[in-house]
Amino acid sequence: MEKAVIVKNVTKKYKIYENQTDRLKDLLLPGKFGEEFYGLKDVSFEAEKGDIIGLVGVNGSGKSTLSNIIAGVVPPTSGTVKVHGTRAIIDVSAGLNNKLTGRENIMLKCLMLGFTKQEIKRLEPEIIEFAELETFIDQPVKSYSKGMKSRLGFSINVSIDPDILIVDEALSVGDKTFARKSLEKMMEFKERGKTMFFVSHSTSQMKTFCNKALWLEFGEKKAFGDMERVMEQYEAFLKKYNKWSKEKRKQFRTKGFKKQKKVLEVV
């Protein structure tokens, strides 16, 4: 089948600092301050056209980092991401300028994506109606709740009709009615053969919506493939994890965090 996204040996390295002073010092003396931290380490997989891939893993596993790299929001430190088609990412506030109004954000986002002003004027009513923001569309986004930002971001991105859609926890914010409407829109995209990446803590949504899953653990690929098979493994892990004491969970996270700070030979 036709490949939509090819992720090969992707690593994302950050630096963490004890305080702001060390961050500033590192600008003057690069490499002398801060510790290297790997949000992703040598991750590889392929998405075929029409795949709906759920990204799962406990907090801090690299799901949002990978989402942003696939969307082109941030570059990988090493490795490659090949994307065939247009792409858009939806999270609570991706691409929104808090100083601008909702209407101005629609204009800005669409202009950046290459739409003409005439095309944007045609799309604008549909975006505003879907977001249910008629009363607030001319207010600055900084005054919006998380749910309102999520609705606006979702509405803009689905209205531009991308080939590849990345949805990062967007359905976990706001009211259930809009979440259901959003899921229906995504189902429509699924029927049209769009490729999607879906980040959610709702395993039931994952099972209903996705055909494949990628399980990340502390930045590394733990498993990838058929949704039912990967989720069976992941849910077995969660069952054990949820039975652990607070101390054992802390030890697990600390061990993983230390592992993410180790320098990879390939970088």
C-alpha positions as CSV (number, residue, x, y, z in Angstrom):
1,M,0.0,0.0,0.0
2,E,1.0,3.6,-0.4
3,K,3.0,5.1,2.4
4,A,1.7,8.3,4.0
5,V,4.4,8.8,6.7
6,I,7.8,7.2,7.1
7,V,9.6,7.8,10.4
8,K,13.2,6.5,10.4
9,N,15.6,6.5,13.4
10,V,14.1,9.7,14.8
11,T,15.8,11.1,17.9
12,K,14.8,14.3,19.7
13,K,17.3,15.7,22.1
14,Y,16.7,18.6,24.6
15,K,18.7,20.2,27.3
16,I,17.4,20.6,30.8
17,Y,18.7,23.2,33.3
18,E,18.6,23.5,37.1
19,N,17.7,27.2,36.7
20,Q,17.4,30.1,34.2
21,T,20.9,31.3,35.0
22,D,22.4,28.0,33.7
23,R,20.3,28.3,30.6
24,L,21.8,31.8,29.8
25,K,25.3,30.6,30.6
26,D,24.9,27.8,28.2
27,L,24.3,30.3,25.4
28,L,27.6,31.9,26.1
29,L,29.5,28.6,26.8
30,P,27.7,25.9,24.8
31,G,28.1,22.4,26.3
32,K,29.2,23.6,29.7
33,F,25.8,23.8,31.4
34,G,22.7,21.7,31.5
35,E,22.0,18.0,30.9
36,E,21.0,16.3,27.7
37,F,17.6,14.7,27.7
38,Y,16.2,12.5,25.0
39,G,12.4,12.9,24.4
40,L,12.7,10.3,21.6
41,K,15.3,7.7,20.9
42,D,15.8,6.0,17.5
43,V,12.0,5.6,16.8
44,S,11.1,4.1,13.4
45,F,7.7,3.0,11.9
46,E,5.7,3.5,8.7
47,A,2.1,4.6,8.3
48,E,0.2,3.5,5.2
49,K,-2.4,5.8,3.6
50,G,-5.7,5.4,5.5
51,D,-4.0,4.2,8.8
52,I,-5.4,5.5,12.0
53,I,-2.6,5.1,14.5
54,G,-3.1,5.6,18.3
55,L,-0.1,6.8,20.2
56,V,-0.1,5.3,23.7
57,G,2.2,5.5,26.8
58,V,2.3,6.9,30.3
59,N,2.9,10.7,30.7
60,G,6.4,11.7,29.6
61,S,6.8,8.9,27.0
62,G,7.2,11.1,24.0
63,K,3.7,11.0,22.4
64,S,3.4,14.8,22.0
65,T,7.0,15.2,21.0
66,L,6.5,12.6,18.2
67,S,3.2,14.3,17.2
68,N,4.9,17.7,16.8
69,I,7.7,16.2,14.8
70,I,5.3,14.4,12.4
71,A,3.3,17.7,12.1
72,G,6.5,19.6,11.2
73,V,6.1,21.9,14.3
74,V,9.6,20.9,15.6
75,P,12.5,19.2,13.8
76,P,14.1,16.0,15.0
77,T,17.7,16.1,16.3
78,S,18.5,13.2,14.0
79,G,16.7,10.8,11.8
80,T,14.1,11.5,9.1
81,V,10.4,12.0,8.7
82,K,8.9,11.7,5.1
83,V,5.3,12.9,4.8
84,H,3.3,12.4,1.6
85,G,0.5,15.0,1.6
86,T,-0.6,18.0,3.6
87,R,-0.7,17.8,7.4
88,A,-2.3,19.5,10.4
89,I,-2.0,19.1,14.1
90,I,-4.8,19.7,16.6
91,D,-4.1,20.2,20.3
92,V,-5.5,22.7,22.8
93,S,-3.7,25.7,21.4
94,A,-1.5,24.7,18.5
95,G,-0.8,27.5,16.1
96,L,-3.1,30.0,18.0
97,N,-1.8,33.5,18.8
98,N,-3.2,34.6,22.2
99,K,-3.0,38.3,21.3
100,L,-5.2,37.9,18.2
101,T,-9.0,37.4,18.1
102,G,-10.5,34.1,17.0
103,R,-11.4,35.5,13.6
104,E,-7.9,36.9,13.2
105,N,-6.4,33.5,14.1
106,I,-8.5,31.9,11.4
107,M,-7.2,34.4,8.8
108,L,-3.5,34.0,10.0
109,K,-3.5,30.2,10.1
110,C,-5.2,29.9,6.7
111,L,-2.9,32.5,5.0
112,M,0.1,30.6,6.4
113,L,-1.3,27.4,4.7
114,G,-1.5,29.2,1.4
115,F,-5.2,30.0,1.2
116,T,-6.3,33.2,-0.5
117,K,-8.3,35.8,1.4
118,Q,-11.3,34.9,-0.8
119,E,-11.0,31.2,0.1
120,I,-10.7,32.1,3.8
121,K,-13.8,34.3,3.7
122,R,-15.7,31.3,2.2
123,L,-14.3,28.9,4.9
124,E,-14.7,31.3,7.9
125,P,-18.5,30.9,8.6
126,E,-18.1,27.1,8.5
127,I,-15.2,27.2,10.9
128,I,-16.9,29.6,13.4
129,E,-20.2,27.5,13.3
130,F,-18.4,24.2,13.9
131,A,-16.4,25.7,16.8
132,E,-19.6,27.1,18.3
133,L,-17.8,30.4,19.0
134,E,-20.2,32.9,17.3
135,T,-20.5,35.0,20.4
136,F,-16.7,35.1,21.2
137,I,-15.1,35.0,17.7
138,D,-14.0,38.6,17.9
139,Q,-12.6,38.4,21.4
140,P,-8.8,37.8,22.0
141,V,-7.9,34.1,22.3
142,K,-6.1,34.8,25.6
143,S,-9.6,35.2,27.1
144,Y,-10.7,31.8,25.8
145,S,-11.0,28.7,28.0
146,K,-9.0,25.6,27.1
147,G,-12.2,24.1,25.7
148,M,-12.8,27.1,23.5
149,K,-9.2,27.1,22.2
150,S,-9.5,23.4,21.5
151,R,-12.7,23.9,19.5
152,L,-11.2,26.7,17.5
153,G,-8.0,24.8,16.7
154,F,-9.9,21.7,15.8
155,S,-12.4,23.6,13.6
156,I,-9.6,25.4,11.6
157,N,-7.6,22.3,11.0
158,V,-10.5,20.0,9.9
159,S,-11.8,22.8,7.6
160,I,-8.6,23.0,5.6
161,D,-9.1,19.3,4.8
162,P,-5.5,17.9,5.4
163,D,-4.3,14.6,4.1
164,I,-2.7,13.7,7.4
165,L,-4.3,14.8,10.7
166,I,-2.6,14.6,14.1
167,V,-5.0,14.9,17.1
168,D,-3.2,15.4,20.4
169,E,-5.6,15.1,23.4
170,A,-7.9,17.7,21.7
171,L,-11.0,15.6,22.5
172,S,-10.2,15.5,26.3
173,V,-10.9,19.2,26.7
174,G,-14.4,20.8,26.6
175,D,-17.9,19.4,26.7
176,K,-18.9,15.9,25.7
177,T,-21.2,17.2,22.9
178,F,-18.4,18.9,21.0
179,A,-16.1,15.8,21.6
180,R,-18.8,13.6,20.0
181,K,-19.2,16.0,17.1
182,S,-15.4,16.1,16.7
183,L,-15.2,12.3,16.7
184,E,-17.9,12.2,14.1
185,K,-15.9,14.5,11.9
186,M,-12.8,12.3,12.4
187,M,-14.9,9.2,11.5
188,E,-15.9,11.1,8.3
189,F,-12.2,11.6,7.6
190,K,-11.5,7.9,8.3
191,E,-14.2,6.9,5.7
192,R,-12.5,9.2,3.2
193,G,-9.2,7.4,3.6
194,K,-7.3,10.1,5.5
195,T,-4.3,9.1,7.6
196,M,-4.5,10.1,11.3
197,F,-2.5,10.0,14.5
198,F,-4.5,10.0,17.6
199,V,-3.2,10.8,21.2
200,S,-5.7,10.1,23.9
201,H,-5.8,8.6,27.4
202,S,-9.1,7.0,26.5
203,T,-8.4,3.4,25.5
204,S,-12.0,2.9,24.5
205,Q,-11.7,5.8,22.0
206,M,-8.5,4.2,20.7
207,K,-10.1,0.8,20.2
208,T,-13.1,2.3,18.4
209,F,-11.2,4.6,16.2
210,C,-7.7,3.2,15.4
211,N,-6.5,0.2,13.4
212,K,-2.9,0.4,14.6
213,A,-1.1,1.5,17.8
214,L,2.4,2.8,18.7
215,W,3.4,2.3,22.3
216,L,6.1,4.6,23.5
217,E,7.9,4.2,26.8
218,F,10.4,6.9,27.9
219,G,11.0,8.0,24.3
220,E,11.5,4.5,22.9
221,K,9.3,2.3,20.7
222,K,7.9,-0.4,22.9
223,A,5.5,-2.0,20.4
224,F,3.9,-1.1,17.0
225,G,1.3,-2.8,14.9
226,D,-2.3,-4.1,15.0
227,M,-4.4,-2.1,17.5
228,E,-5.8,-5.1,19.3
229,R,-2.4,-6.8,19.8
230,V,-0.6,-3.7,21.0
231,M,-3.4,-2.5,23.3
232,E,-3.6,-6.0,24.8
233,Q,0.1,-5.6,25.8
234,Y,-0.3,-2.0,26.9
235,E,-3.4,-2.6,29.0
236,A,-1.7,-5.6,30.7
237,F,1.2,-3.2,31.6
238,L,-1.3,-0.5,32.9
239,K,-3.1,-3.1,35.0
240,K,0.2,-3.8,36.8
241,Y,1.2,-0.2,36.9
242,N,-2.1,0.9,38.5
243,K,-1.5,-1.7,41.2
244,W,1.9,-0.4,42.1
245,S,2.4,1.7,45.2
246,K,3.2,5.4,44.8
247,E,6.8,4.6,45.7
248,K,7.2,1.9,43.0
249,R,5.7,4.2,40.4
250,K,8.1,6.9,41.4
251,Q,11.0,4.4,41.1
252,F,9.8,3.4,37.6
253,R,9.6,7.0,36.4
254,T,12.9,7.9,37.9
255,K,14.6,4.9,36.2
256,G,13.1,5.9,32.9
257,F,14.1,9.6,33.4
258,K,17.7,8.5,34.0
259,K,17.6,6.3,31.0
260,Q,16.4,9.3,28.9
261,K,19.4,11.3,30.1
262,K,22.0,8.8,28.8
263,V,23.8,9.9,25.7
264,L,23.2,7.8,22.7
265,E,26.2,6.7,20.7
266,V,24.4,7.3,17.4
267,V,23.8,11.0,18.1
